[in-house]
Amino acid sequence: MDGLLKQHFDTFARYNAWANARLFDAAALLSDTDYQADRGAFFRSVHGTLNHLLVTDRVWMFRFTGEGDAPDRLDAILFEQLESLHRAREVEDARIVRYVTGLEEAALEGSITYRRVSTPEAITQPLAPALAHWFNHQTHHRGQVHALLTGLAGRAPELDLLFYQRLADKGLA
């Protein structure tokens, strides 16, 4: 590899933290009723979906590192209040950035073995595609929160990767 894949994942780790911060800032503007309201999303609400993102990030970080909490339910509510969820999100995002940016390029050619939350069989797969899936999953559910915020507040923050990259190039992200 020529370093581009490593750079790609480092960018996604930083982008992930940036996008999460923007979503939490927007969610903080909602009333608690709107924040908790079942709006028909897969994880029901902004609250449920933001918790799911933290759950799955913890699950994947445990798979990657063997350290930390690994919730046993994908719909677990780890934190009942937005403020405490936000603090935990910031800690997890910093952990993700440290992990990904600390990976040696050669590690991306390795593999991981893990168990799914819902089934007991062991799965082995290359690390790079697992990272790609993980970042894609984060984007998928952030998109759901974005749609919920748009419906509830009439607006949601810009989350496009290109927008982030332009800000990062100027030292603004």
N, C-alpha and C positions, 0 to 999 in steps of 0.2 A: 504494500500500500504506500501511497505517496504522501500520507498525512491528511488528505482531504476528508476521509471518513472520520478521522479523529476530530478534525476541525468542525465537521458537520455535527457530530454528537455534542461537542463542547458548546456550540451555538445553541443547539436545542435545549441543553440543560439551562443555560442562561435565559433563553427565551421563555422556557417553562416558568421560571421564577418571576420574570417580568409580567407575563400574561396572568399568572395567578394573582399577583399583587393588584393588577388593574381590575380583575373581577371582584376581588374582595373589597376594594375601594368602592366599586359600584354597588355591591350588595349591601354595604354599610349605609347606603342612602335609602334603602327600603325600610318600610315599617316592619316590625317583627312579624306581624300578621302576614304581610306579603312574602317576606323571606321564608316563612314556614309553610305557606299555603301549598296544598297539593294542586299542581297545575298540569297534571297528566303526563309528566315526564317519566322516564323509566325509573328514576329514583325520586319521583314525585315532585320535589320542590327544589328551590335553589339550595336550601339547607341540606337536603338529602343528597343532592348531586355533588355539592362541595365536599361533604363527608365521604362520599364514594371515591372521589379523586384522591383524598388523603389515604383512605383504606388501601386502594390499589397501589398507590405509590409506596406505602409501607410494605405491602406484600412483595412487590417487585424488588424493593431495596433489600428485603430479607433474602430473596432468591439470589440477588447479585452478590451480597456481602456476607450473608449468614448472621447478620446482626440486626438488632432492633425488634420492634413489635411486628407481628404478622397476624392481623385480624383473621378470624376464621369465617367471616360472613362478608360478602361483598356489599350488602346493604346495611352494614353496621353503622350506627350513629356514634361516632367516637367522642363528639363534643356537642352538647345541647345548645350552646350559645355561640353566636358568630364570633365574638371577641376571642374566646378561647380557641375556637377552630382556626381563626386567623393566625394567632400566635403559633399554634402547632404547624400550620401550613408553612409559615416563614422558616421555622426550624427544619422542617422536612425539605423545603426547597434548597436551603443552604447545604444540607446533607447531600442532596442529589447533585448539586453543582460540584461539591468537593469530590464526590465519588467519580462522576463522569470526567471531570477535568483532570483528575488524578490517575485515570487509566493510562497505562502505556499503550502505544499503538499496537504492539504485538498482542495485547490482551483481546483486542477486537477480533482477532483470528481464532480465539479460543471458543469454548462452549460452556454452558451451564446445565446443571441438572436440577430439577425442582419438581414439586408436586403442585397441582392445581388446588385451589381452595375447595372446589366442588367434587373432585374425584381423587382417589388415592394413588393412581399410577404415576410412576416417575416419568418425566419428560426430559429428554436431553436435546438441546438445540444450540446452534452457534450464537455467541453473545451478540454480535452486531445486529442480526435480524430481531433478536429479543429486545434490544434497545430501540430499534426502529418501531417495533410494535408498541412498546411502552410509551414512547413520545407521541405516536399516532393516537393511542388510546386517550392520553391526556387532552390532546387537541379535540378529539371527538366529544368528550364530555364537557370541556370548556365551551364548545359550540352550543351544547344544550343549555348551559347556564346563560350564555349570551342571548339565546332566543328567549329564555324565561325573563331575563332582565328587560329585553326589548318589549315584551308583552306587558310586563308589570310597570315599568317606568317610562316606556316610550323611547328609550335609548339604552345603548350599551357601549362600552369602550371599544375602541379600535384594537383588534387583536391580531391582525395579519402579520405573518412572519416578515414580509417585506417591510412593513411599517416599523417593526422592531429593528430590523437590520439597518434601516436608514437612520434611526435614532442612535443605535449602537455605533455606527460609523462616525457619528458626530459627537460621541461620548455622552449622549443624553439618555441612554437606557441602562 
